[in-house]
Amino acid sequence: MWFKNLLIYRITHDNLTTLELETVFAEHVLRDCLQLELQSRGWIPPKENQSRFVYSHNEHLLIAFGMKKKLLPTTVINQYAKDRITVMEQHQGYKPGKKQIRDIKEAVMIELMPRAFVQQQTTYAWIDTTKKLLIIDTANLKKAEELIELLIKTVYGLKIAPFATKISPSTIMTRWLSGDEPPAVFTIDRDCELQSASDEKSIVRYAHHILEADETSRHIRAGKKVTRLALTWANKISFVLQDNLHIRRIVPLDIIKESNDTSEFADDIFDSDFVMMTGELSQLLPDLVHALGGED
């Protein structure tokens, strides 16, 4: 249960507890799509074989947002509609108008909907009730917004805002690749992206490449800023920091994996992973925020 991505939000609520969330989540459970629904959204238990909607360890809560989508490709609808349009044209002696074609496609979609396959997607979120942070495991901003929308609808009075720092990640990362030393707890890895501020938005990317200060400084002097940089924290966790403060490609390194290899069963692995993840990331995030000048 290690998150691969972190989208960080500040939450405001007087008393966000496991019991409260269990109660209100039960009113917004993920259900099957109705006959004419294309999708359904709701909460699901974050841990398999359990009925509880909130998995907790001390001040850390894990929740899971579920979405069921009916897969009804446009190409399939168009193919069925094409056959019916042809029949209509033969009967009335001229091509159907735009409204007739639209009505035919809508009728085909309604007819095919009960036969569509259903795909379920799950997005996990971690709530730190002490630091009042909501951290979502996704690289897709739309998925995060869908989870937040349902969470605000579910929990009365809850307010959520994107987490921001006093100094932008782009500014700090550009300084580091211009020759400034990052804090001792961070080391620069071998992936980065630089982008110009001009209308052309020219981009230079390095992948698995040793980042030489002379080379990166040349791009920076030419007007480019760092928009993405691979880092390692405390020799424990590697990740990619983006200019919008999104954290991607989180990988716990061997020092953490080795300390967690004693679990034999899936339940134990889930439990120990969550404890380890929240413990380590709860130290990484303050170090990163401090390097970025503190919270704005």
N, C-alpha and C positions, 0 to 999 in steps of 0.2 A: 504494500500500500504506500509506495513512494510516489509523490506527485512528480510529473515530468515538466510541468509548467506552473508558473505562479502569476496570477493577476491579483493585485493587492488592492483592497478597499478598506476605508475607514467606516466603522459602523457606530451608530449611536442608539443606545437602548439602556434603560435603567437596570433591567434585571433579566438578561437573556439566559435562561436556564434550560437544562435538559428536559425537565418536566414540562415546562411551558411549550417548548418546541414539539415534544411528543404529542401534546394535546392538540395544538393547532395544525400540525402536519397531518394528523389523522383525518382532518376535514378536507385535505387537498391531495388525496392519494392518486397516484397514476392509475388510470383505468384504461380499458380497451377503447379504441376509437368507435364511436357510434357509426351507424351504417353510412351516413352521408358526411362524416368527418374525415378530413385528410390527416389530422394529427391530434394527439392528446398529450397533455403535460401534467406532471404531478410528482410527488415525493415517493421515493422507494427506500427500503432499508439499505444502508450502505454496506452491510456485511451479509453475505449469503447465509441462508439457513437461519436467519433471525428475523423477527417481526418488528423490532424496534426501528424507528425512523432516525434515531440519533445514536451514534456510537460515541462514547465519551471516555476520556482519560484525563483525570484532574480537570484543569481549566480548558482543555482542548476538546472540541466537538467535531465530529465528522458527519456530514449530511450528503445525500445523493439526490440529484434532480434527474428525473427520467422523462423521456419523450418518445412516444410511439408515432411513427410516420407511415402512412400508406404509400407504397411505391407504385406510382402510376405514371410511367414515362410519357412524355408528350408525343413521342414517336408512335406509341401504341394508340393513343387517342386519335392522332391525325390519320393513322391508317384505317381505323374503323370509320372515322368521319368521312374519309375520302370515298369509301365504298357507298355510303349513304348519300353523299353529295352527287355521285354519279347517277344513282337511281333517281334522285329527285330531278336532276337535269333532264333525264330521259322522259320522265312523266310530264314535266311542265314545259318542255321544249326550249328552255333557255337556262343559263347558268344561275344558280341561287345567288341572292344578294348577300352582302356582308352580315346583315342581321340573321338571315337564315343559316348561314354557315356557323355563326357564333352559337345559335340555338342548337344546331346539330351537335357541335362539339360539347356543349354543356350536357345535352341529353346522353351522349356517349359516355362522358365522365361519370355521370350519376349511375348509369347502367353498369359500368365496369368497377366502380368503387368497392362493392362487396367482394369482388374477386381479387382485389389487390393484395400483394404481400405486405406484411407489416414489419417494419424494422424498428428496434428499440435502441436508443442511445442513452448513455448515462454520463453525467457530469458531476464530479465530486467537488465538495467545498469544505474547507477547514475553518472553523470559527475559534479564534483565541478570545475567550470571554474576558480574560484579564486585560489584555492589551487592546481589546475591542477591534480586532482585525477580522476581515473576511477574505480568505485566500482561495481562489478558484483554480482548479487544475484544468486549464484549457489554453490552447493557443488561438482559439477562435473567439473574437470579441463578441460576436452575435450570441454564441452559446452562453457566455458569461452574462450578457444582458438579459437573456431569457430566464436564467436562474435567478438573477437579482429581481426581476419583475415579479416572479412568483413568490419569492421570499418576502418582498415588501407587501404583496397582497395577503400573504399568509400571516405575517407577524404585525399586529396593529402597532402603529407608531414608529416602526423601524425606518431609519434613514441611513442611506449608504452613499458614500462619495468616493471617487477614485483617490487613492493614496498619492500624495505628491511630496517632493523634496525641494529644499530651498535652492539647490543647484541641480540643473538638469543632468541626467546621465550622459548625454552627448558632450556637454562641456567638460565633465570630469574625465570621461574616456579619451577625449581629444587631448587633454593635458597629459594623461598618462602615456599616450603614444607620441607626445611631443618631447618627452624626456623627463617629466615629473615622475617621481616614484609613487606607486600606489601604497596604501597602508600595508604594513608587514604581513597582515593576515591574508592578503590577496596576492595572487600571482597571475600574470598575464599569460594566456595560452596561445594557441597558434591559429585562431580563426578571428577575423574581424571584417568589418565592412565600413567603407568611407564613402560619403556622398557629398557632392557639391551643392551649394546653395543657389546655383544659377538655374535659369529656366530649363536648361537641358537635363538637369538632375543626373549628371554622369556619376557612375558608381564604380568603385574598385573593391573587389572582394579577395580576401586571402583565406585559403582553406588548408589546414595542416601545413602551415608555412611559418617558419620562424620570423617573428615580427621584429625587424631591425629598425632601430630608432631613426637612422638616417633615411631609410626608405619611406617609412610612414610619415616622417616630418616633411618630406618633400611634397607629398600629397596634401598635407595640412597647410603648408605655406601656399599651395596653389588654390586654397579656398575650400578644401573639403573638411567635413567634420565626421567624427566617428559615430556611426549609428548602431553598431552592433559589435560586441567584443566578448570573446570567450575568456572566462576567468576560473580560477580555482580558489576556494576558501579553505584556509587552515589545513591544506593537504587532505581534506575530507570530502568535499563536494565540488564538482565542476559544473559550470552553467554558462549560459550566454545571456549577457545583459543587453537590452535594447534601449534605444533613446527614449522610448515612452515608458520606461521603468518595468516593462514586461520582462519576465525571467523565463528563459526557454532551456530546453535540453538539460534538465537537472539529472546528474548522475552521481550517486553515492560511490565513493572510491573504495578501494580494497580494504582500507583501515576500518571502514564501517561494515562492509559486507562480512569480513572475517569475524567481527564481534557479534554478528547476527546469524551465523551459520549453525547454531546449536539447536534451533527449532526443527522439529520433525514433522509437525502436522500443519495443515493449511491454516487452521484457526490460530495456532500459536504464531505462525509467521505473520499473519495479518496483524495480530495484536502487537507483536514486537516491532514490526515495521512502522506502525503508527506511532508508537512510543518513541522509537529512534528518530523518525522523520520530524515529528513536532519538536523533539528536544534539540536536534541539530539545527533545523531551520529557524527555531526561535533564537538561536545565537547568531546565525548567519545574517538574518534580516537587520537586526540593530547595527551590526558592523557595516553593512552596506549603506544603510540610511545615514549613519555617522559619516561615512566617506563622501556622501552626497550633500553634506552640510546640514543634516537633520531634516525633520518633517516640516513641511511648509504649512 
